[in-house]
């Protein structure tokens, strides 16, 4: 891992940073996320402010920001679903193209996984678009494998996504609680 990279949980007052990173991710990879750039640009700043405040303190959802030499360069969401199984997910991973070679995506996934494990997760899930072969290979390198679950992508019903899972015991840096 590159020593110039750090990851921190979003702070309650970082709505503007969250908005900046979310719009950058949607400009760079609009096919990879549930929202659209138009949605993000049209949203009031208070939406990003309230999400940052919630994700800074919640025990069911968090956002983590990647920094390179102190500058925001990526993000990932981590959450539990509201099913009885309380499945844990990493979602909406994005790293700025200029720093992808530094393995910040791996650092984000592992940091989010550590937080989910600390909140009781035993498995970490991720939905990945079948057409996004780079993302699929990335998650496979991190120890994720298919669950057998597939679903149509809501905003693109002609496309499919696959649910991947990784046991926290095999995630680097994650200690089982």
MDTraj code that builds the backbone (N, CA, C; nanometers):
import mdtraj as md
import numpy as np

residues = "UNK UNK UNK UNK UNK UNK UNK UNK UNK UNK UNK UNK UNK UNK UNK UNK UNK UNK UNK UNK UNK UNK UNK UNK UNK UNK UNK UNK UNK UNK UNK UNK UNK UNK UNK UNK UNK UNK UNK UNK UNK UNK UNK UNK UNK UNK UNK UNK UNK UNK UNK UNK UNK UNK UNK UNK UNK UNK UNK UNK UNK UNK UNK UNK UNK UNK UNK UNK UNK UNK UNK UNK UNK UNK UNK UNK UNK UNK UNK UNK UNK UNK UNK UNK UNK UNK UNK UNK UNK UNK UNK UNK UNK UNK UNK UNK UNK UNK UNK UNK UNK UNK UNK UNK UNK UNK UNK UNK UNK UNK UNK UNK UNK UNK UNK UNK UNK UNK UNK UNK UNK UNK UNK UNK UNK UNK UNK UNK UNK UNK UNK UNK UNK UNK UNK UNK UNK UNK UNK UNK UNK UNK UNK UNK UNK UNK UNK UNK UNK UNK UNK UNK UNK UNK UNK UNK UNK UNK UNK UNK UNK UNK UNK UNK UNK UNK UNK UNK UNK UNK UNK UNK UNK UNK UNK UNK UNK".split()
xyz = np.array([
    [0.0839, -0.1176, 0.0000],
    [0.0000, 0.0000, 0.0000],
    [0.0883, 0.1237, 0.0000],
    [0.0445, 0.2272, -0.0637],
    [0.1200, 0.3507, -0.0733],
    [0.1050, 0.4311, 0.0560],
    [0.2157, 0.4733, 0.1166],
    [0.2064, 0.5453, 0.2438],
    [0.1405, 0.6823, 0.2327],
    [0.1269, 0.7360, 0.1119],
    [0.0624, 0.8667, 0.0983],
    [-0.0900, 0.8550, 0.1005],
    [-0.1437, 0.7321, 0.1050],
    [-0.2880, 0.7109, 0.1073],
    [-0.3371, 0.6904, 0.2500],
    [-0.4481, 0.7544, 0.2800],
    [-0.5156, 0.7333, 0.4073],
    [-0.6651, 0.7244, 0.3800],
    [-0.7360, 0.6588, 0.4699],
    [-0.8809, 0.6502, 0.4620],
    [-0.9369, 0.6909, 0.5970],
    [-1.0369, 0.7774, 0.5932],
    [-1.1061, 0.8176, 0.7154],
    [-1.2565, 0.8141, 0.6911],
    [-1.3279, 0.7846, 0.7970],
    [-1.4737, 0.7915, 0.7895],
    [-1.5126, 0.9371, 0.7665],
    [-1.6156, 0.9548, 0.6866],
    [-1.6619, 1.0896, 0.6569],
    [-1.6974, 1.1618, 0.7864],
    [-1.6708, 1.2909, 0.7918],
    [-1.7077, 1.3732, 0.9069],
    [-1.8426, 1.4382, 0.8791],
    [-1.9121, 1.4735, 0.9861],
    [-2.0470, 1.5298, 0.9733],
    [-2.0509, 1.6563, 0.8893],
    [-1.9424, 1.7313, 0.8839],
    [-1.9413, 1.8576, 0.8097],
    [-1.8809, 1.8459, 0.6689],
    [-1.8746, 1.7238, 0.6154],
    [-1.8119, 1.7047, 0.4844],
    [-1.9107, 1.6823, 0.3703],
    [-2.0276, 1.7399, 0.3780],
    [-2.1245, 1.7278, 0.2692],
    [-2.0702, 1.7768, 0.1369],
    [-1.9923, 1.8849, 0.1402],
    [-1.9361, 1.9383, 0.0164],
    [-1.8334, 1.8433, -0.0450],
    [-1.7530, 1.7777, 0.0387],
    [-1.6550, 1.6799, -0.0109],
    [-1.7284, 1.5584, -0.0679],
    [-1.8332, 1.5140, 0.0011],
    [-1.9133, 1.4020, -0.0469],
    [-1.9735, 1.4343, -0.1831],
    [-2.0286, 1.5537, -0.1970],
    [-2.0882, 1.5940, -0.3249],
    [-1.9821, 1.5976, -0.4357],
    [-1.8662, 1.6528, -0.4048],
    [-1.7573, 1.6612, -0.5031],
    [-1.7160, 1.5222, -0.5514],
    [-1.6983, 1.4291, -0.4575],
    [-1.6565, 1.2943, -0.4946],
    [-1.7677, 1.2184, -0.5668],
    [-1.8912, 1.2350, -0.5225],
    [-2.0020, 1.1649, -0.5886],
    [-2.0185, 1.2136, -0.7323],
    [-2.0149, 1.3442, -0.7553],
    [-2.0299, 1.3936, -0.8933],
    [-1.9098, 1.3524, -0.9782],
    [-1.7898, 1.3514, -0.9207],
    [-1.6723, 1.3062, -0.9963],
    [-1.6874, 1.1598, -1.0352],
    [-1.7384, 1.0782, -0.9441],
    [-1.7562, 0.9356, -0.9749],
    [-1.8593, 0.9155, -1.0850],
    [-1.9646, 0.9927, -1.0819],
    [-2.0695, 0.9790, -1.1840],
    [-2.0246, 1.0323, -1.3201],
    [-1.9374, 1.1313, -1.3203],
    [-1.8801, 1.1791, -1.4474],
    [-1.7885, 1.0731, -1.5070],
    [-1.7087, 1.0105, -1.4207],
    [-1.6086, 0.9141, -1.4648],
    [-1.6695, 0.7798, -1.5046],
    [-1.7665, 0.7323, -1.4289],
    [-1.8201, 0.5970, -1.4504],
    [-1.9719, 0.5956, -1.4287],
    [-2.0467, 0.6623, -1.5148],
    [-2.1918, 0.6725, -1.4939],
    [-2.2632, 0.5373, -1.4943],
    [-2.2051, 0.4389, -1.5579],
    [-2.2640, 0.3054, -1.5687],
    [-2.2528, 0.2257, -1.4384],
    [-2.1708, 0.2713, -1.3456],
    [-2.1370, 0.1901, -1.2291],
    [-2.2204, 0.2191, -1.1045],
    [-2.3077, 0.3165, -1.1112],
    [-2.3793, 0.3582, -0.9908],
    [-2.5289, 0.3663, -1.0170],
    [-2.6058, 0.3589, -0.9088],
    [-2.7514, 0.3650, -0.9191],
    [-2.8033, 0.5041, -0.9512],
    [-2.7313, 0.6064, -0.9075],
    [-2.7716, 0.7445, -0.9346],
    [-2.7163, 0.7890, -1.0689],
    [-2.7663, 0.9018, -1.1149],
    [-2.7129, 0.9615, -1.2373],
    [-2.6448, 1.0926, -1.2016],
    [-2.5612, 1.1402, -1.2896],
    [-2.4954, 1.2685, -1.2702],
    [-2.6001, 1.3787, -1.2568],
    [-2.7050, 1.3706, -1.3377],
    [-2.8111, 1.4709, -1.3325],
    [-2.8773, 1.4722, -1.1946],
    [-2.8989, 1.3527, -1.1376],
    [-2.9553, 1.3449, -1.0022],
    [-2.8655, 1.4172, -0.9026],
    [-2.7367, 1.3895, -0.9098],
    [-2.6423, 1.4480, -0.8142],
    [-2.6309, 1.5988, -0.8322],
    [-2.6230, 1.6432, -0.9574],
    [-2.6103, 1.7867, -0.9816],
    [-2.7375, 1.8615, -0.9439],
    [-2.8516, 1.7960, -0.9580],
    [-2.9792, 1.8590, -0.9268],
    [-3.0155, 1.8546, -0.7797],
    [-2.9456, 1.7751, -0.7022],
    [-2.9771, 1.7623, -0.5600],
    [-2.9307, 1.8856, -0.4842],
    [-3.0093, 1.9244, -0.3885],
    [-2.9750, 2.0364, -0.3023],
    [-2.8552, 1.9976, -0.2156],
    [-2.7729, 2.0921, -0.1841],
    [-2.6553, 2.0662, -0.1005],
    [-2.6944, 2.0036, 0.0328],
    [-2.8131, 2.0347, 0.0818],
    [-2.8564, 1.9794, 0.2108],
    [-2.8674, 1.8270, 0.2072],
    [-2.8921, 1.7696, 0.0892],
    [-2.8984, 1.6233, 0.0765],
    [-2.7620, 1.5624, 0.1087],
    [-2.6579, 1.6214, 0.0544],
    [-2.5224, 1.5722, 0.0794],
    [-2.4808, 1.6012, 0.2237],
    [-2.5208, 1.7174, 0.2750],
    [-2.4902, 1.7518, 0.4136],
    [-2.5539, 1.6525, 0.5105],
    [-2.6803, 1.6192, 0.4865],
    [-2.7488, 1.5282, 0.5788],
    [-2.6945, 1.3855, 0.5669],
    [-2.6578, 1.3437, 0.4460],
    [-2.5992, 1.2107, 0.4295],
    [-2.4641, 1.2035, 0.5002],
    [-2.3820, 1.3063, 0.4845],
    [-2.2518, 1.3084, 0.5522],
    [-2.2713, 1.3021, 0.7032],
    [-2.3640, 1.3810, 0.7560],
    [-2.3880, 1.3817, 0.9006],
    [-2.4358, 1.2442, 0.9483],
    [-2.5266, 1.1832, 0.8731],
    [-2.5773, 1.0515, 0.9107],
    [-2.4668, 0.9460, 0.9043],
    [-2.3901, 0.9446, 0.7938],
    [-2.2872, 0.8428, 0.7742],
    [-2.1658, 0.8616, 0.8654],
    [-2.1534, 0.9785, 0.9263],
    [-2.0449, 1.0018, 1.0209],
    [-2.0716, 0.9348, 1.1552],
    [-2.1998, 0.9103, 1.1860],
    [-2.2343, 0.8617, 1.3199],
    [-2.3139, 0.7310, 1.3224],
    [-2.3718, 0.6919, 1.2124],
    [-2.4606, 0.5762, 1.2096],
    [-2.3866, 0.4465, 1.2401],
    [-2.4605, 0.3510, 1.2958],
    [-2.4051, 0.2169, 1.3165],
    [-2.4533, 0.1212, 1.2081],
    [-2.5313, 0.1717, 1.1102],
    [-2.5798, 0.0861, 1.0020],
    [-2.5332, 0.1319, 0.8638],
    [-2.4785, 0.2524, 0.8535],
    [-2.4306, 0.3031, 0.7242],
    [-2.3153, 0.3995, 0.7484],
    [-2.2145, 0.3902, 0.6647],
    [-2.0983, 0.4781, 0.6761],
    [-2.0419, 0.5044, 0.5372],
    [-1.9769, 0.6170, 0.5242],
    [-1.9012, 0.6486, 0.4038],
    [-1.7569, 0.6714, 0.4464],
    [-1.6649, 0.6167, 0.3685],
    [-1.5231, 0.6336, 0.3944],
    [-1.4603, 0.7059, 0.2757],
    [-1.3705, 0.7977, 0.3064],
    [-1.3061, 0.8793, 0.2029],
    [-1.1575, 0.8455, 0.1976],
    [-1.1102, 0.8258, 0.0752],
    [-0.9684, 0.8037, 0.0480],
    [-0.9021, 0.9390, 0.0263],
    [-0.7883, 0.9578, 0.0901],
    [-0.7101, 1.0804, 0.0712],
    [-0.5728, 1.0418, 0.0194],
    [-0.5221, 1.1212, -0.0713],
    [-0.3841, 1.1069, -0.1146],
    [-0.3165, 1.2400, -0.0872],
    [-0.2178, 1.2344, -0.0012],
    [-0.1464, 1.3542, 0.0434],
    [-0.2442, 1.4621, 0.0902],
    [-0.3485, 1.4184, 0.1611],
    [-0.4449, 1.5100, 0.2207],
    [-0.5597, 1.5521, 0.1318],
    [-0.5593, 1.5122, 0.0055],
    [-0.6650, 1.5524, -0.0879],
    [-0.7628, 1.4374, -0.1112],
    [-0.8945, 1.4639, -0.1067],
    [-0.9929, 1.3586, -0.1305],
    [-0.9762, 1.2996, -0.2707],
    [-0.9706, 1.1653, -0.2777],
    [-0.9451, 1.1006, -0.4065],
    [-1.0298, 0.9759, -0.4290],
    [-1.1257, 0.9488, -0.3402],
    [-1.2096, 0.8316, -0.3586],
    [-1.3040, 0.8140, -0.2414],
    [-1.3987, 0.7222, -0.2586],
    [-1.4933, 0.6942, -0.1516],
    [-1.5563, 0.5579, -0.1686],
    [-1.6154, 0.5108, -0.0588],
    [-1.6904, 0.3861, -0.0585],
    [-1.7987, 0.3969, 0.0477],
    [-1.9106, 0.3340, 0.0203],
    [-2.0161, 0.3226, 0.1193],
    [-2.0131, 0.1847, 0.1810],
    [-2.0547, 0.1775, 0.3060],
    [-2.0666, 0.0509, 0.3777],
    [-2.1984, 0.0557, 0.4528],
    [-2.2755, -0.0527, 0.4446],
    [-2.4055, -0.0497, 0.5111],
    [-2.4547, -0.1906, 0.5404],
    [-2.5533, -0.1959, 0.6275],
    [-2.6271, -0.3178, 0.6546],
    [-2.7650, -0.3016, 0.5932],
    [-2.8165, -0.4082, 0.5315],
    [-2.9524, -0.3983, 0.4795],
    [-3.0507, -0.4176, 0.5953],
    [-3.1780, -0.3943, 0.5676],
    [-3.2780, -0.4020, 0.6743],
    [-3.3551, -0.5339, 0.6724],
    [-3.2906, -0.6392, 0.6233],
    [-3.3519, -0.7719, 0.6256],
    [-3.3203, -0.8381, 0.7598],
    [-3.3920, -0.9449, 0.7942],
    [-3.3605, -1.0161, 0.9193],
    [-3.2166, -1.0693, 0.9224],
    [-3.1592, -1.0988, 0.8062],
    [-3.0208, -1.1477, 0.8024],
    [-2.9197, -1.0366, 0.8303],
    [-2.9621, -0.9120, 0.8138],
    [-2.8748, -0.7952, 0.8347],
    [-2.7440, -0.8113, 0.7582],
    [-2.7583, -0.8302, 0.6252],
    [-2.6399, -0.8491, 0.5409],
    [-2.5619, -0.7185, 0.5289],
    [-2.4295, -0.7314, 0.5259],
    [-2.3384, -0.6177, 0.5162],
    [-2.2945, -0.6007, 0.3713],
    [-2.2866, -0.4755, 0.3273],
    [-2.2501, -0.4434, 0.1891],
    [-2.1448, -0.3339, 0.1833],
    [-2.0549, -0.3458, 0.0862],
    [-1.9747, -0.2330, 0.0412],
    [-2.0373, -0.1911, -0.0909],
    [-2.0402, -0.0602, -0.1143],
    [-2.1103, -0.0124, -0.2341],
    [-2.0543, 0.1214, -0.2794],
    [-2.0790, 0.1480, -0.4055],
    [-2.0442, 0.2764, -0.4659],
    [-1.8972, 0.3135, -0.4471],
    [-1.8114, 0.2157, -0.4688],
    [-1.6672, 0.2376, -0.4627],
    [-1.6237, 0.3194, -0.5837],
    [-1.5421, 0.4196, -0.5576],
    [-1.4839, 0.4974, -0.6668],
    [-1.3505, 0.5540, -0.6217],
    [-1.2519, 0.5471, -0.7108],
    [-1.1206, 0.6052, -0.6883],
    [-1.0862, 0.6892, -0.8109],
    [-1.0346, 0.8088, -0.7880],
    [-0.9964, 0.8977, -0.8973],
    [-0.8977, 0.8264, -0.9897],
    [-0.9183, 0.8388, -1.1218],
    [-0.8306, 0.7689, -1.2170],
    [-0.6817, 0.7955, -1.1963],
    [-0.6452, 0.9153, -1.1569],
    [-0.5037, 0.9504, -1.1422],
    [-0.4334, 0.8740, -1.0300],
    [-0.5095, 0.8161, -0.9374],
    [-0.4458, 0.7465, -0.8253],
    [-0.4861, 0.5993, -0.8159],
    [-0.5542, 0.5468, -0.9165],
    [-0.5983, 0.4068, -0.9108],
    [-0.4826, 0.3093, -0.8999],
    [-0.3713, 0.3409, -0.9582],
    [-0.2550, 0.2515, -0.9549],
    [-0.1948, 0.2387, -0.8150],
    [-0.2362, 0.3223, -0.7208],
    [-0.1810, 0.3204, -0.5852],
    [-0.2531, 0.2231, -0.4915],
    [-0.3535, 0.1526, -0.5424],
    [-0.4286, 0.0505, -0.4682],
    [-0.5206, 0.1092, -0.3611],
    [-0.5693, 0.2310, -0.3878],
    [-0.6620, 0.2943, -0.2947],
    [-0.7955, 0.2221, -0.2870],
    [-0.8389, 0.1605, -0.3963],
    [-0.9643, 0.0849, -0.3941],
    [-0.9564, -0.0295, -0.2951],
    [-0.8445, -0.0982, -0.2942],
    [-0.8237, -0.2077, -0.1998],
    [-0.8280, -0.1560, -0.0560],
    [-0.7628, -0.0429, -0.0325],
    [-0.7612, 0.0169, 0.1007],
    [-0.9029, 0.0572, 0.1428],
    [-0.9809, 0.1121, 0.0516],
    [-1.1190, 0.1497, 0.0832],
    [-1.2044, 0.0272, 0.1173],
    [-1.1977, -0.0759, 0.0339],
    [-1.2778, -0.1967, 0.0584],
    [-1.2393, -0.2599, 0.1919],
    [-1.1103, -0.2677, 0.2197],
    [-1.0669, -0.3300, 0.3439],
    [-1.1041, -0.2461, 0.4660],
    [-1.0952, -0.1148, 0.4555],
    [-1.1346, -0.0279, 0.5670],
    [-1.2845, -0.0394, 0.5930],
    [-1.3644, -0.0355, 0.4866],
    [-1.5098, -0.0500, 0.5019],
    [-1.5437, -0.1874, 0.5593],
    [-1.4724, -0.2907, 0.5156],
    [-1.4950, -0.4261, 0.5669],
    [-1.4613, -0.4350, 0.7157],
    [-1.3530, -0.3701, 0.7565],
    [-1.3158, -0.3684, 0.8982],
    [-1.4258, -0.3041, 0.9816],
    [-1.4820, -0.1930, 0.9326],
    [-1.5902, -0.1265, 1.0062],
    [-1.7125, -0.2175, 1.0140],
    [-1.7503, -0.2784, 0.9013],
    [-1.8656, -0.3685, 0.9012],
    [-1.8441, -0.4847, 0.9984],
    [-1.7237, -0.5396, 0.9999],
    [-1.6924, -0.6497, 1.0927],
    [-1.7032, -0.6020, 1.2378],
    [-1.6583, -0.4805, 1.2637],
    [-1.6656, -0.4274, 1.4006],
    [-1.8096, -0.4072, 1.4452],
    [-1.9014, -0.3963, 1.3490],
    [-2.0442, -0.3821, 1.3780],
    [-2.1178, -0.5157, 1.3718],
    [-2.0425, -0.6253, 1.3591],
    [-2.1022, -0.7578, 1.3680],
    [-2.1118, -0.8382, 1.2391],
    [-2.0665, -0.7836, 1.1273],
    [-2.0745, -0.8571, 1.0003],
    [-1.9811, -0.9771, 1.0014],
    [-2.0263, -1.0865, 0.9437],
    [-1.9438, -1.2060, 0.9246],
    [-1.9106, -1.2261, 0.7767],
    [-1.9929, -1.1657, 0.6920],
    [-1.9712, -1.1687, 0.5464],
    [-1.9921, -1.0275, 0.4930],
    [-1.9181, -0.9962, 0.3865],
    [-1.9305, -0.8670, 0.3206],
    [-1.9775, -0.8938, 0.1777],
    [-2.0825, -0.8257, 0.1363],
    [-2.1404, -0.8432, 0.0031],
    [-2.1134, -0.7212, -0.0851],
    [-2.1174, -0.7433, -0.2151],
    [-2.1048, -0.6345, -0.3122],
    [-2.1794, -0.6744, -0.4394],
    [-2.2655, -0.5859, -0.4877],
    [-2.3301, -0.6063, -0.6178],
    [-2.2387, -0.5463, -0.7235],
    [-2.2103, -0.6221, -0.8294],
    [-2.1230, -0.5742, -0.9361],
    [-2.1904, -0.6010, -1.0695],
    [-2.1956, -0.4979, -1.1535],
    [-2.2540, -0.5125, -1.2870],
    [-2.1744, -0.6154, -1.3664],
    [-2.2455, -0.7084, -1.4287],
    [-2.1790, -0.8147, -1.5046],
    [-2.0899, -0.7591, -1.6155],
    [-2.1302, -0.6482, -1.6738],
    [-2.0517, -0.5898, -1.7832],
    [-1.9265, -0.5180, -1.7350],
    [-1.9181, -0.4892, -1.6076],
    [-1.8021, -0.4190, -1.5533],
    [-1.6954, -0.5219, -1.5139],
    [-1.6286, -0.5746, -1.6141],
    [-1.5305, -0.6807, -1.5928],
    [-1.4135, -0.6361, -1.5044],
    [-1.3731, -0.5094, -1.5160],
    [-1.2639, -0.4607, -1.4308],
    [-1.3033, -0.4677, -1.2838],
    [-1.4248, -0.4246, -1.2516],
    [-1.4720, -0.4297, -1.1127],
    [-1.4840, -0.5741, -1.0663],
    [-1.5335, -0.6608, -1.1533],
    [-1.5490, -0.8017, -1.1164],
    [-1.4125, -0.8625, -1.0826],
    [-1.3116, -0.8374, -1.1658],
    [-1.1768, -0.8892, -1.1399],
    [-1.1178, -0.8291, -1.0116],
    [-1.1423, -0.7009, -0.9903],
    [-1.0937, -0.6332, -0.8703],
    [-1.1478, -0.7017, -0.7448],
    [-1.2795, -0.7216, -0.7383],
    [-1.3397, -0.7849, -0.6205],
    [-1.2941, -0.9302, -0.6055],
    [-1.2784, -1.0003, -0.7152],
    [-1.2300, -1.1387, -0.7080],
    [-1.0888, -1.1438, -0.6504],
    [-1.0032, -1.0484, -0.6876],
    [-0.8667, -1.0423, -0.6332],
    [-0.8682, -1.0194, -0.4819],
    [-0.9739, -0.9540, -0.4324],
    [-0.9855, -0.9269, -0.2893],
    [-1.0550, -1.0405, -0.2136],
    [-1.0824, -1.1500, -0.2826],
    [-1.1388, -1.2666, -0.2159],
    [-1.2901, -1.2782, -0.2223],
    [-1.3548, -1.1945, -0.3003],
    [-1.4996, -1.2048, -0.3179],
    [-1.5300, -1.3117, -0.4219],
    [-1.6387, -1.3815, -0.4028],
    [-1.6836, -1.4818, -0.4982],
    [-1.8338, -1.4715, -0.5166],
    [-1.8857, -1.5310, -0.6236],
    [-2.0288, -1.5208, -0.6523],
    [-2.1139, -1.5981, -0.5515],
    [-2.2291, -1.5413, -0.5207],
    [-2.3258, -1.6081, -0.4330],
    [-2.4245, -1.6917, -0.5132],
    [-2.4312, -1.6661, -0.6437],
    [-2.5324, -1.7290, -0.7284],
    [-2.6523, -1.6389, -0.7511],
    [-2.6575, -1.5250, -0.6792],
    [-2.7680, -1.4301, -0.6960],
    [-2.7364, -1.3327, -0.8081],
    [-2.8344, -1.3141, -0.8958],
    [-2.8250, -1.2183, -1.0062],
    [-2.9517, -1.1357, -1.0050],
    [-2.9414, -1.0113, -1.0511],
    [-3.0586, -0.9248, -1.0586],
    [-3.0419, -0.8295, -1.1760],
    [-3.1552, -0.7869, -1.2286],
    [-3.1506, -0.6828, -1.3318],
    [-3.1154, -0.5508, -1.2651],
    [-3.0421, -0.4691, -1.3362],
    [-3.0060, -0.3374, -1.2848],
    [-3.1262, -0.2458, -1.3050],
    [-3.1712, -0.1837, -1.1981],
    [-3.2956, -0.1050, -1.2016],
    [-3.2944, 0.0042, -1.3086],
    [-3.1847, 0.0779, -1.3202],
    [-3.1814, 0.1883, -1.4166],
    [-3.1477, 0.1417, -1.5579],
    [-3.1096, 0.0140, -1.5730],
    [-3.0759, -0.0434, -1.7039],
    [-3.1268, -0.1871, -1.7069],
    [-3.2590, -0.2070, -1.7216],
    [-3.3172, -0.3406, -1.7067],
    [-3.2684, -0.4459, -1.8061],
    [-3.1965, -0.4046, -1.9088],
    [-3.1411, -0.5014, -2.0030],
    [-3.0047, -0.5523, -1.9567],
    [-2.9564, -0.5028, -1.8417],
    [-2.8265, -0.5435, -1.7894],
    [-2.8452, -0.6130, -1.6546],
    [-2.7474, -0.6940, -1.6195],
    [-2.7532, -0.7742, -1.4976],
    [-2.6375, -0.7408, -1.4056],
    [-2.6590, -0.7687, -1.2772],
    [-2.5521, -0.7578, -1.1794],
    [-2.5473, -0.8857, -1.0970],
    [-2.4303, -0.9137, -1.0436],
    [-2.4055, -1.0353, -0.9660],
    [-2.3721, -0.9963, -0.8230],
    [-2.4275, -1.0709, -0.7286],
    [-2.3958, -1.0482, -0.5880],
    [-2.2737, -1.1317, -0.5512],
    [-2.1716, -1.0635, -0.5012],
    [-2.0487, -1.1274, -0.4565],
    [-2.0437, -1.1243, -0.3040],
    [-1.9642, -1.2146, -0.2469],
    [-1.9508, -1.2202, -0.1013],
    [-1.8087, -1.2585, -0.0639],
    [-1.7640, -1.2081, 0.0515],
    [-1.6336, -1.2425, 0.1077],
    [-1.6538, -1.2633, 0.2576],
    [-1.6024, -1.3716, 0.3078],
    [-1.6066, -1.3996, 0.4506],
    [-1.5074, -1.3055, 0.5193],
    [-1.5464, -1.2423, 0.6287],
    [-1.4558, -1.1473, 0.6931],
    [-1.3290, -1.2131, 0.7454],
    [-1.3321, -1.3427, 0.7715],
    [-1.2106, -1.4104, 0.8192],
    [-1.1003, -1.4078, 0.7150],
    [-1.1359, -1.3880, 0.5882],
    [-1.0365, -1.3895, 0.4825],
    [-1.0052, -1.2505, 0.4289],
    [-1.0592, -1.1481, 0.4946],
    [-1.0331, -1.0113, 0.4532],
    [-0.9080, -0.9600, 0.5247],
    [-0.8108, -0.9081, 0.4496],
    [-0.6888, -0.8576, 0.5118],
    [-0.7211, -0.7495, 0.6144],
    [-0.6580, -0.7586, 0.7294],
    [-0.6751, -0.6548, 0.8308],
    [-0.7998, -0.6671, 0.9154],
    [-0.8879, -0.7612, 0.8832],
    [-1.0111, -0.7752, 0.9593],
    [-0.9931, -0.8849, 1.0631],
    [-1.0171, -0.8503, 1.1851],
    [-1.0128, -0.9467, 1.2946],
    [-1.1545, -0.9874, 1.3272],
    [-1.1790, -1.1159, 1.3398],
    [-1.3132, -1.1625, 1.3733],
    [-1.3432, -1.1248, 1.5177],
    [-1.4634, -1.0759, 1.5416],
    [-1.5032, -1.0287, 1.6755],
    [-1.5907, -1.1297, 1.7429],
])
top = md.Topology()
chain = top.add_chain()
for i, resn in enumerate(residues, 1):
    res = top.add_residue(resn, chain, resSeq=i)
    for name in ("N", "CA", "C"):
        top.add_atom(name, md.element.get_by_symbol(name[0]), res)
traj = md.Trajectory(xyz[None], top)
